[in-house]
Amino acid sequence: MGLLVFGLLFVTALFIRTTMMTGYFEWAEISSVPWYVYVSGGAILLLTLLWPKILKELTTKQIFIFFSVCFVSFGLLLIFLTSFAGRDDAGTVFKGAVQFNAGDFSLIKPGAYFFRYPHQLGLLSFERLVLYLIPLPVISVFYVLNLGMVIGMNYATWKITDELFTRPLVSRLAVIMSFGFLPLVFNIMFAYGLMYGLFFSSFAILFFLRYLRRGKARNAILSVVMLSLAYWVRSNNIILIIALSGILILLTLRAKTVSLLCF
C-alpha cells in the first residue's frame, strides 16, 4: 500500500509542482512542471549513465576544476541578475558594517539592533574587515565571497575524503556529490555568515584529521585558527568546537596518553 501511495506521488510530481509562498502570509501555488525540468532531468539521467566511463577517464582534479568553472559561471550569473538589496538580519548587519566603517555607530546605541542582538557583532566585525579590504559598499561583494567559499568548502570535502578513504574513486564521487548539492548555489545569496562559518569549519575538520594522522603541530594550530574564525563569524559553530574537543578527549583516553593534547 505504501509503495502504491509513493508511486502515485512520484507520477504526480512528474506533471504537477507546488510552490510555497512565504512572507507575512503563506500560500501554495500549483502549476504544471515546465519543459526545462524534463530537459534537465534527461541530461542528469544521461550523465548518470555516463558516470562510470567519466570517472575512469578523468582525475579528481580535472572533475573538480570542471565543476568549479560551471559553478562559478552560474553563480556569477545569478549574482548579477539578482537584486543587490540585503534583507532582514543579513541586510541590517551589512548596513551596520558600512555605517561603522564610516564612523556611524548609531546601530549599537541602547535599543538599537546590535544592542539588542550582540551575537551579531562577530559577523559585523568580519564584514567590516572585508569592506575595509574591498571598499565597495554593495552587498554583492559578500555574494561573490560566498561563491568563493562554497568552492573552498567543496575542495575541503575532497581533501577530507582523501584523508578518510585514500581511494580516488570515492574522492571523485565526493566531488561530484558536493557540487551536485544545488541548494548551495542559491545559498550564496544569503550573506548572513553561514557560508563563512561552513568554510572555516570544513578546513578546521581537514586540519584536525591531518593532525590526528600525521601529528604535526602546524595542522593542530591551523585547525584551532579555523575553529576560532568559524566561531567568530557564527557563534553557533561552538557546536563543532565541542564535538572535535570531545573526539580528542576520547582518543586521548583510549590511547592512555596526553600526547594528542600536547602539540
PASEBA-1860 file (N, C-alpha, C; in nm, 3 decimals):
! residues 263
1> MGLLVFGL> 0.084/-0.121/0.000/0.000/0.000/0.000/0.087/0.125/0.000 ~ 0.191/0.121/0.086/0.282/0.236/0.091/0.352/0.258/-0.042 ~ 0.392/0.148/-0.108/0.458/0.158/-0.239/0.365/0.220/-0.341 ~ 0.237/0.184/-0.336/0.138/0.240/-0.428/0.123/0.390/-0.407 ~ 0.113/0.431/-0.281/0.097/0.574/-0.249/0.218/0.653/-0.299 ~ 0.338/0.604/-0.268/0.457/0.675/-0.311/0.472/0.674/-0.463 ~ 0.425/0.566/-0.525/0.428/0.561/-0.671/0.338/0.667/-0.733 ~ 0.218/0.682/-0.675/0.125/0.785/-0.724/0.182/0.926/-0.702
9> LFVTALFI> 0.244/0.947/-0.586/0.305/1.077/-0.559/0.418/1.106/-0.657 ~ 0.496/1.005/-0.690/0.607/1.023/-0.785/0.554/1.061/-0.924 ~ 0.452/0.988/-0.969/0.394/1.017/-1.101/0.333/1.157/-1.102 ~ 0.267/1.193/-0.993/0.207/1.327/-0.983/0.314/1.435/-0.991 ~ 0.428/1.410/-0.922/0.536/1.508/-0.920/0.599/1.528/-1.058 ~ 0.580/1.431/-1.148/0.634/1.444/-1.283/0.555/1.547/-1.366 ~ 0.432/1.574/-1.325/0.346/1.661/-1.405/0.301/1.788/-1.332 ~ 0.298/1.783/-1.199/0.247/1.896/-1.122/0.348/1.934/-1.016
17> RTTMMTGY> 0.367/2.063/-0.995/0.455/2.109/-0.887/0.379/2.210/-0.801 ~ 0.422/2.218/-0.675/0.362/2.312/-0.581/0.470/2.404/-0.529 ~ 0.445/2.534/-0.540/0.540/2.634/-0.491/0.483/2.699/-0.366 ~ 0.559/2.692/-0.258/0.516/2.753/-0.132/0.562/2.898/-0.127 ~ 0.469/2.990/-0.111/0.500/3.131/-0.098/0.504/3.168/0.049 ~ 0.609/3.235/0.089/0.621/3.276/0.229/0.642/3.426/0.237 ~ 0.599/3.485/0.342/0.610/3.628/0.366/0.533/3.656/0.494 ~ 0.450/3.757/0.490/0.362/3.779/0.604/0.254/3.670/0.610
25> FEWAEISS> 0.222/3.616/0.493/0.125/3.507/0.484/0.188/3.394/0.405 ~ 0.130/3.275/0.415/0.178/3.160/0.341/0.066/3.104/0.254 ~ 0.100/3.068/0.132/0.002/3.003/0.047/0.076/2.917/-0.055 ~ 0.004/2.826/-0.118/0.063/2.733/-0.213/0.010/2.764/-0.353 ~ 0.099/2.758/-0.449/0.061/2.780/-0.590/0.089/2.652/-0.667 ~ -0.012/2.592/-0.726/0.001/2.467/-0.801/0.007/2.499/-0.949 ~ 0.107/2.442/-1.019/0.123/2.466/-1.162/0.182/2.342/-1.228 ~ 0.180/2.338/-1.358/0.237/2.224/-1.431/0.390/2.235/-1.434
33> VPWYVYVS> 0.454/2.123/-1.442/0.601/2.120/-1.447/0.648/2.178/-1.579 ~ 0.736/2.279/-1.580/0.782/2.339/-1.705/0.870/2.244/-1.786 ~ 0.883/2.273/-1.914/0.954/2.184/-2.006/1.101/2.166/-1.970 ~ 1.164/2.275/-1.916/1.307/2.266/-1.891/1.341/2.168/-1.779 ~ 1.242/2.136/-1.695/1.267/2.036/-1.591/1.288/1.899/-1.654 ~ 1.209/1.868/-1.759/1.225/1.740/-1.829/1.360/1.735/-1.901 ~ 1.398/1.848/-1.961/1.527/1.853/-2.030/1.641/1.833/-1.930 ~ 1.632/1.902/-1.817/1.735/1.888/-1.714/1.739/1.746/-1.659
41> GGAILLLT> 1.622/1.688/-1.636/1.616/1.551/-1.586/1.677/1.453/-1.684 ~ 1.649/1.473/-1.814/1.708/1.387/-1.917/1.859/1.399/-1.921 ~ 1.908/1.524/-1.907/2.053/1.546/-1.908/2.119/1.480/-1.787 ~ 2.055/1.491/-1.671/2.109/1.428/-1.549/2.110/1.276/-1.563 ~ 2.002/1.220/-1.621/1.995/1.076/-1.642/2.106/1.030/-1.737 ~ 2.128/1.107/-1.843/2.234/1.073/-1.939/2.371/1.077/-1.872 ~ 2.395/1.182/-1.793/2.523/1.193/-1.722/2.540/1.078/-1.623 ~ 2.429/1.037/-1.559/2.436/0.926/-1.464/2.480/0.798/-1.533
49> LLWPKILK> 2.429/0.776/-1.654/2.467/0.657/-1.730/2.612/0.663/-1.777 ~ 2.663/0.787/-1.794/2.800/0.803/-1.843/2.902/0.813/-1.731 ~ 2.854/0.827/-1.604/2.947/0.847/-1.492/3.057/0.742/-1.483 ~ 3.023/0.612/-1.496/3.131/0.512/-1.482/3.247/0.535/-1.578 ~ 3.215/0.571/-1.703/3.320/0.596/-1.801/3.395/0.724/-1.769 ~ 3.320/0.828/-1.728/3.382/0.956/-1.695/3.476/0.941/-1.576 ~ 3.431/0.868/-1.475/3.511/0.852/-1.354/3.641/0.778/-1.380 ~ 3.641/0.690/-1.479/3.763/0.615/-1.510/3.863/0.699/-1.589
57> ELTTKQIF> 3.813/0.789/-1.672/3.900/0.864/-1.763/3.951/0.995/-1.706 ~ 3.879/1.053/-1.608/3.916/1.183/-1.555/3.971/1.169/-1.413 ~ 4.067/1.255/-1.380/4.120/1.258/-1.243/4.028/1.341/-1.154 ~ 4.048/1.327/-1.024/3.967/1.406/-0.930/3.990/1.555/-0.951 ~ 4.113/1.593/-0.978/4.145/1.734/-1.001/4.074/1.788/-1.124 ~ 4.069/1.711/-1.231/4.000/1.755/-1.353/3.851/1.771/-1.329 ~ 3.792/1.676/-1.256/3.649/1.684/-1.225/3.621/1.806/-1.138 ~ 3.708/1.831/-1.040/3.689/1.946/-0.950/3.699/2.077/-1.029
65> IFFSVCFV> 3.796/2.089/-1.117/3.813/2.212/-1.196/3.693/2.233/-1.287 ~ 3.645/2.126/-1.352/3.532/2.137/-1.443/3.407/2.190/-1.370 ~ 3.375/2.126/-1.257/3.257/2.168/-1.183/3.275/2.306/-1.119 ~ 3.398/2.339/-1.082/3.424/2.472/-1.025/3.395/2.581/-1.128 ~ 3.440/2.558/-1.251/3.415/2.655/-1.359/3.265/2.670/-1.384 ~ 3.194/2.558/-1.390/3.049/2.562/-1.410/2.979/2.634/-1.295 ~ 3.022/2.602/-1.174/2.961/2.660/-1.054/2.984/2.810/-1.048 ~ 3.107/2.853/-1.074/3.139/2.996/-1.071/3.063/3.070/-1.180
73> SFGLLLIF> 3.056/3.013/-1.298/2.985/3.078/-1.409/2.838/3.099/-1.375 ~ 2.773/2.994/-1.326/2.632/3.005/-1.291/2.614/3.098/-1.171 ~ 2.705/3.088/-1.073/2.694/3.171/-0.954/2.706/3.319/-0.986 ~ 2.801/3.355/-1.069/2.817/3.496/-1.107/2.696/3.545/-1.186 ~ 2.644/3.461/-1.272/2.523/3.497/-1.347/2.407/3.522/-1.253 ~ 2.393/3.435/-1.154/2.286/3.451/-1.055/2.303/3.580/-0.975 ~ 2.427/3.608/-0.936/2.453/3.728/-0.854/2.419/3.855/-0.930 ~ 2.465/3.864/-1.054/2.448/3.990/-1.127/2.312/4.006/-1.193
81> LTSFAGRD> 2.229/3.901/-1.185/2.092/3.912/-1.235/1.991/3.923/-1.121 ~ 2.044/3.936/-0.999/1.958/3.943/-0.881/1.975/4.078/-0.812 ~ 1.871/4.121/-0.745/1.877/4.247/-0.672/1.987/4.245/-0.568 ~ 2.057/4.358/-0.554/2.166/4.369/-0.457/2.116/4.414/-0.320 ~ 1.986/4.418/-0.300/1.932/4.466/-0.174/1.942/4.357/-0.067 ~ 2.000/4.392/0.048/2.005/4.299/0.160/1.874/4.301/0.235 ~ 1.836/4.188/0.293/1.706/4.178/0.360/1.722/4.132/0.503 ~ 1.629/4.172/0.586/1.616/4.125/0.723/1.748/4.138/0.799
89> DAGTVFKG> 1.785/4.036/0.877/1.905/4.045/0.961/2.032/4.061/0.878 ~ 2.041/3.985/0.767/2.160/3.994/0.683/2.178/4.135/0.630 ~ 2.068/4.198/0.588/2.076/4.334/0.537/2.113/4.434/0.645 ~ 2.062/4.412/0.767/2.092/4.503/0.877/2.238/4.493/0.918 ~ 2.293/4.370/0.922/2.434/4.353/0.957/2.523/4.421/0.851 ~ 2.488/4.403/0.724/2.566/4.468/0.618/2.557/4.620/0.630 ~ 2.437/4.670/0.655/2.419/4.815/0.674/2.503/4.864/0.791 ~ 2.506/4.786/0.899/2.587/4.823/1.015/2.735/4.827/0.982
97> AVQFNAGD> 2.782/4.730/0.903/2.924/4.726/0.865/2.962/4.851/0.786 ~ 2.875/4.889/0.693/2.900/5.009/0.612/2.901/5.133/0.701 ~ 2.802/5.144/0.790/2.792/5.261/0.878/2.909/5.268/0.977 ~ 2.945/5.156/1.036/3.054/5.155/1.133/3.186/5.196/1.067 ~ 3.210/5.146/0.945/3.332/5.184/0.874/3.334/5.332/0.838 ~ 3.215/5.392/0.830/3.204/5.535/0.801/3.203/5.619/0.928 ~ 3.214/5.554/1.045/3.218/5.627/1.172/3.083/5.649/1.237 ~ 2.978/5.586/1.182/2.843/5.599/1.237/2.812/5.475/1.320
105> FSLIKPGA> 2.804/5.491/1.453/2.781/5.377/1.542/2.642/5.380/1.605 ~ 2.548/5.440/1.534/2.413/5.456/1.588/2.343/5.321/1.610 ~ 2.379/5.218/1.535/2.312/5.089/1.546/2.353/5.009/1.670 ~ 2.449/5.063/1.747/2.488/4.993/1.869/2.444/5.068/1.995 ~ 2.374/5.177/1.976/2.324/5.255/2.091/2.212/5.179/2.161 ~ 2.185/5.211/2.287/2.078/5.143/2.361/1.946/5.138/2.284 ~ 1.893/5.017/2.270/1.768/4.998/2.199/1.786/4.970/2.051 ~ 1.906/4.998/1.994/1.930/4.974/1.852/1.958/4.826/1.826
113> YFFRYPHQ> 1.975/4.790/1.700/1.982/4.649/1.658/2.093/4.571/1.727 ~ 2.217/4.621/1.721/2.329/4.545/1.777/2.331/4.549/1.930 ~ 2.265/4.646/1.988/2.250/4.648/2.133/2.157/4.534/2.178 ~ 2.056/4.508/2.096/1.959/4.403/2.129/2.008/4.265/2.086 ~ 2.093/4.261/1.983/2.142/4.132/1.931/2.295/4.133/1.926 ~ 2.360/4.128/2.042/2.507/4.137/2.044/2.577/4.018/1.981 ~ 2.505/3.905/1.962/2.568/3.789/1.899/2.602/3.815/1.752 ~ 2.549/3.924/1.696/2.579/3.958/1.557/2.709/4.037/1.542
121> LGLLSFER> 2.771/4.072/1.651/2.889/4.157/1.644/3.007/4.087/1.579 ~ 3.016/3.956/1.593/3.124/3.882/1.528/3.113/3.891/1.377 ~ 2.994/3.865/1.325/2.971/3.877/1.180/2.991/4.021/1.134 ~ 2.945/4.116/1.215/2.963/4.257/1.183/3.112/4.290/1.168 ~ 3.193/4.244/1.262/3.338/4.272/1.257/3.401/4.210/1.133 ~ 3.358/4.086/1.099/3.411/4.020/0.980/3.376/4.099/0.854 ~ 3.251/4.142/0.844/3.210/4.217/0.724/3.277/4.354/0.719 ~ 3.301/4.413/0.834/3.376/4.540/0.836/3.516/4.521/0.781
129> LVLYLIPL> 3.580/4.411/0.819/3.715/4.382/0.769/3.714/4.361/0.618 ~ 3.615/4.287/0.569/3.605/4.263/0.424/3.585/4.395/0.350 ~ 3.496/4.481/0.402/3.469/4.608/0.337/3.588/4.703/0.347 ~ 3.671/4.686/0.449/3.794/4.765/0.459/3.893/4.723/0.350 ~ 3.900/4.593/0.325/3.992/4.541/0.222/3.937/4.561/0.082 ~ 3.803/4.551/0.069/3.736/4.571/-0.061/3.635/4.684/-0.041 ~ 3.676/4.808/-0.056/3.590/4.923/-0.022/3.478/4.949/-0.123 ~ 3.392/4.849/-0.140/3.275/4.863/-0.227/3.151/4.839/-0.141
137> PVISVFYV> 3.077/4.941/-0.105/2.964/4.927/-0.013/2.840/4.868/-0.078 ~ 2.856/4.753/-0.142/2.743/4.681/-0.203/2.745/4.537/-0.151 ~ 2.629/4.484/-0.121/2.621/4.352/-0.059/2.664/4.241/-0.155 ~ 2.668/4.270/-0.285/2.711/4.168/-0.382/2.855/4.126/-0.358 ~ 2.935/4.210/-0.290/3.070/4.170/-0.253/3.066/4.041/-0.172 ~ 2.969/4.031/-0.083/2.958/3.913/0.003/2.894/3.795/-0.069 ~ 2.814/3.823/-0.173/2.763/3.714/-0.256/2.879/3.646/-0.329 ~ 2.968/3.729/-0.384/3.084/3.674/-0.454/3.175/3.601/-0.356
145> LNLGMVIG> 3.191/3.658/-0.236/3.271/3.592/-0.134/3.209/3.457/-0.096 ~ 3.078/3.453/-0.084/3.009/3.326/-0.057/3.038/3.223/-0.166 ~ 3.037/3.270/-0.290/3.064/3.181/-0.403/3.203/3.118/-0.390 ~ 3.301/3.202/-0.360/3.437/3.151/-0.343/3.447/3.054/-0.225 ~ 3.372/3.081/-0.120/3.379/2.995/-0.002/3.312/2.861/-0.027 ~ 3.210/2.857/-0.111/3.150/2.728/-0.145/3.250/2.642/-0.222 ~ 3.323/2.704/-0.315/3.428/2.631/-0.387/3.531/2.578/-0.287 ~ 3.568/2.662/-0.191/3.663/2.620/-0.089/3.609/2.506/-0.004
153> MNYATWKI> 3.480/2.511/0.033/3.419/2.403/0.110/3.424/2.271/0.034 ~ 3.395/2.277/-0.096/3.397/2.155/-0.176/3.540/2.101/-0.191 ~ 3.636/2.192/-0.197/3.777/2.150/-0.200/3.813/2.079/-0.069 ~ 3.770/2.136/0.042/3.798/2.075/0.172/3.730/1.937/0.182 ~ 3.608/1.926/0.129/3.538/1.796/0.129/3.618/1.693/0.051 ~ 3.673/1.733/-0.063/3.757/1.644/-0.144/3.877/1.595/-0.062 ~ 3.945/1.688/0.003/4.066/1.651/0.078/4.033/1.571/0.204 ~ 3.918/1.600/0.266/3.875/1.521/0.381/3.848/1.377/0.338
161> TDELFTRP> 3.785/1.361/0.222/3.759/1.227/0.169/3.890/1.154/0.141 ~ 3.989/1.225/0.087/4.120/1.165/0.066/4.180/1.114/0.196 ~ 4.167/1.195/0.302/4.223/1.158/0.431/4.153/1.035/0.489 ~ 4.021/1.028/0.471/3.944/0.921/0.535/3.950/0.790/0.458 ~ 3.949/0.796/0.325/3.934/0.673/0.246/4.055/0.638/0.160 ~ 4.134/0.740/0.120/4.252/0.720/0.034/4.219/0.637/-0.091 ~ 4.100/0.660/-0.143/4.059/0.590/-0.266/4.012/0.693/-0.368 ~ 4.080/0.703/-0.483/4.045/0.805/-0.584/3.899/0.801/-0.627
169> LVSRLAVI> 3.843/0.680/-0.642/3.703/0.670/-0.687/3.609/0.735/-0.587 ~ 3.633/0.713/-0.458/3.549/0.773/-0.354/3.563/0.925/-0.356 ~ 3.685/0.974/-0.377/3.709/1.118/-0.381/3.638/1.182/-0.501 ~ 3.640/1.115/-0.613/3.570/1.167/-0.732/3.420/1.175/-0.707 ~ 3.366/1.071/-0.648/3.223/1.073/-0.617/3.189/1.182/-0.517 ~ 3.278/1.204/-0.420/3.255/1.309/-0.320/3.253/1.447/-0.385 ~ 3.343/1.471/-0.480/3.347/1.600/-0.551/3.218/1.620/-0.630 ~ 3.176/1.516/-0.702/3.054/1.525/-0.783/2.933/1.552/-0.694
177> MSFGFLPL> 2.924/1.481/-0.583/2.809/1.499/-0.493/2.812/1.636/-0.425 ~ 2.932/1.687/-0.397/2.944/1.820/-0.335/2.889/1.927/-0.428 ~ 2.929/1.922/-0.554/2.880/2.022/-0.649/2.737/1.993/-0.691 ~ 2.695/1.867/-0.677/2.559/1.830/-0.713/2.456/1.874/-0.610 ~ 2.503/1.919/-0.493/2.410/1.969/-0.391/2.373/2.113/-0.427 ~ 2.276/2.126/-0.515/2.244/2.254/-0.578/2.195/2.364/-0.484 ~ 2.134/2.333/-0.369/2.095/2.444/-0.280/2.211/2.536/-0.244 ~ 2.335/2.485/-0.246/2.450/2.570/-0.217/2.463/2.684/-0.318
185> VFNIMFAY> 2.420/2.657/-0.443/2.427/2.763/-0.544/2.344/2.883/-0.501 ~ 2.227/2.857/-0.450/2.135/2.965/-0.415/2.165/3.022/-0.276 ~ 2.232/2.944/-0.192/2.269/2.995/-0.060/2.377/3.103/-0.066 ~ 2.442/3.117/-0.182/2.541/3.224/-0.194/2.474/3.361/-0.185 ~ 2.342/3.364/-0.207/2.269/3.491/-0.200/2.223/3.522/-0.057 ~ 2.264/3.439/0.037/2.226/3.458/0.177/2.352/3.500/0.253 ~ 2.378/3.630/0.255/2.502/3.684/0.314/2.485/3.704/0.464 ~ 2.475/3.593/0.536/2.447/3.601/0.679/2.548/3.520/0.762
193> GLMYGLFF> 2.664/3.494/0.703/2.770/3.427/0.776/2.767/3.276/0.768 ~ 2.662/3.219/0.710/2.651/3.073/0.704/2.765/3.013/0.621 ~ 2.789/3.068/0.503/2.894/3.015/0.416/3.033/3.036/0.476 ~ 3.054/3.151/0.540/3.185/3.176/0.601/3.212/3.074/0.711 ~ 3.111/3.052/0.795/3.126/2.958/0.905/3.151/2.816/0.855 ~ 3.077/2.773/0.752/3.096/2.639/0.697/3.233/2.625/0.631 ~ 3.279/2.732/0.567/3.412/2.730/0.503/3.520/2.707/0.607 ~ 3.520/2.789/0.710/3.622/2.775/0.815/3.608/2.641/0.887
201> SSFAILFF> 3.485/2.597/0.909/3.463/2.470/0.977/3.515/2.353/0.895 ~ 3.494/2.358/0.764/3.540/2.249/0.677/3.691/2.234/0.683 ~ 3.761/2.346/0.679/3.907/2.338/0.685/3.955/2.304/0.825 ~ 3.878/2.343/0.927/3.912/2.303/1.064/3.909/2.151/1.076 ~ 3.808/2.088/1.018/3.797/1.942/1.021/3.911/1.878/0.942 ~ 3.943/1.936/0.826/4.051/1.883/0.744/4.184/1.884/0.820 ~ 4.219/1.998/0.879/4.345/2.007/0.952/4.342/1.922/1.080 ~ 4.224/1.906/1.139/4.210/1.820/1.257/4.243/1.675/1.220
209> LRYLRRGK> 4.188/1.629/1.108/4.216/1.493/1.061/4.365/1.475/1.029 ~ 4.423/1.574/0.965/4.565/1.565/0.932/4.651/1.561/1.058 ~ 4.609/1.634/1.161/4.683/1.632/1.287/4.675/1.494/1.351 ~ 4.556/1.434/1.349/4.541/1.301/1.409/4.622/1.196/1.334 ~ 4.633/1.210/1.203/4.701/1.109/1.123/4.852/1.134/1.112 ~ 4.893/1.261/1.113/5.035/1.291/1.088/5.105/1.352/1.209 ~ 5.026/1.405/1.302/5.083/1.453/1.427/5.169/1.577/1.418 ~ 5.149/1.661/1.316/5.228/1.783/1.303/5.159/1.898/1.376
217> ARNAILSV> 5.238/1.974/1.451/5.182/2.086/1.528/5.116/2.189/1.437 ~ 5.170/2.206/1.317/5.114/2.305/1.223/4.966/2.276/1.194 ~ 4.932/2.148/1.176/4.794/2.111/1.147/4.703/2.142/1.266 ~ 4.751/2.116/1.387/4.672/2.145/1.507/4.648/2.295/1.519 ~ 4.752/2.373/1.495/4.739/2.520/1.505/4.641/2.573/1.401 ~ 4.653/2.523/1.277/4.564/2.568/1.170/4.419/2.529/1.202 ~ 4.400/2.412/1.260/4.264/2.369/1.296/4.205/2.463/1.402 ~ 4.286/2.497/1.501/4.240/2.589/1.607/4.208/2.726/1.549
225> VMLSLAYW> 4.292/2.774/1.457/4.270/2.904/1.394/4.138/2.903/1.316 ~ 4.116/2.797/1.238/3.993/2.787/1.159/3.869/2.776/1.248 ~ 3.880/2.703/1.358/3.769/2.693/1.451/3.739/2.829/1.514 ~ 3.844/2.903/1.544/3.826/3.037/1.602/3.756/3.130/1.505 ~ 3.796/3.124/1.378/3.732/3.208/1.275/3.586/3.168/1.255 ~ 3.561/3.036/1.256/3.423/2.989/1.241/3.335/3.039/1.355 ~ 3.389/3.034/1.477/3.313/3.082/1.594/3.298/3.234/1.589 ~ 3.396/3.302/1.536/3.392/3.448/1.526/3.275/3.494/1.439
233> VRSNNIIL> 3.259/3.433/1.323/3.155/3.480/1.231/3.016/3.427/1.269 ~ 3.009/3.305/1.325/2.880/3.249/1.368/2.902/3.174/1.498 ~ 2.850/3.227/1.606/2.877/3.170/1.737/2.823/3.028/1.754 ~ 2.723/2.988/1.672/2.671/2.852/1.687/2.769/2.746/1.638 ~ 2.880/2.788/1.577/2.984/2.692/1.540/3.058/2.639/1.662 ~ 3.022/2.688/1.779/3.079/2.632/1.902/3.042/2.483/1.915 ~ 2.935/2.442/1.849/2.895/2.301/1.849/3.006/2.215/1.791 ~ 3.067/2.262/1.682/3.178/2.188/1.620/3.300/2.186/1.712
241> IIALSGIL> 3.326/2.297/1.779/3.440/2.302/1.872/3.421/2.199/1.982 ~ 3.300/2.190/2.036/3.272/2.092/2.142/3.286/1.950/2.088 ~ 3.236/1.927/1.965/3.242/1.792/1.907/3.386/1.747/1.885 ~ 3.469/1.833/1.825/3.609/1.796/1.800/3.686/1.781/1.931 ~ 3.654/1.865/2.028/3.718/1.852/2.159/3.682/1.719/2.224 ~ 3.555/1.680/2.210/3.511/1.552/2.264/3.583/1.435/2.198 ~ 3.598/1.443/2.065/3.670/1.338/1.993/3.815/1.328/2.041 ~ 3.877/1.444/2.059/4.016/1.447/2.104/4.030/1.387/2.244
249> ILLTLRAK> 3.937/1.419/2.331/3.941/1.366/2.468/3.921/1.214/2.468 ~ 3.826/1.165/2.387/3.802/1.021/2.381/3.922/0.946/2.324 ~ 3.985/1.004/2.221/4.104/0.940/2.165/4.218/0.939/2.266 ~ 4.228/1.045/2.343/4.331/1.052/2.447/4.309/0.946/2.554 ~ 4.183/0.929/2.595/4.151/0.828/2.695/4.177/0.687/2.642 ~ 4.145/0.666/2.514/4.168/0.533/2.457/4.317/0.501/2.446 ~ 4.395/0.603/2.408/4.539/0.583/2.394/4.612/0.587/2.528 ~ 4.544/0.634/2.634/4.602/0.644/2.768/4.731/0.728/2.767
257> TVSLLCF> 4.727/0.834/2.687/4.840/0.929/2.681/4.786/1.066/2.644 ~ 4.859/1.167/2.687/4.816/1.305/2.659/4.891/1.362/2.539 ~ 4.956/1.277/2.463/5.037/1.326/2.351/4.955/1.400/2.247 ~ 4.827/1.358/2.229/4.743/1.425/2.131/4.709/1.568/2.173 ~ 4.712/1.592/2.305/4.680/1.725/2.356/4.800/1.815/2.363 ~ 4.918/1.760/2.339/5.044/1.836/2.351/5.110/1.846/2.215 ~ 5.066/1.943/2.136/5.127/1.958/2.005/5.232/2.065/2.006
END
